[in-house]
Amino acid sequence: MTDTAPALDRHMLEALVCPVTHAALHYDAVRQELVSRPAGLAFPIRSGIPIMLIDEARQIKADD
């Protein structure tokens, strides 16, 4: 078994938008998150599946 997280499909990333602002998301491979800078939220990716629920998102600071 490897320690690397599964890669996120580029086409899926292009199709997903922030559920709050409808802005594009930025993939953070290190933290395994999809980041919405306008909303200040980071949505987790678990087992290769983006969790796009606002209640599951982490609030981020502008300098993150």
Protein Blocks (a to p, Z undefined) as FASTA:
>chain_A
ZZbdcdddfklmmmpccfklopacdddfklopaddfknopacddeehiacfbfklpccdd
fkZZ
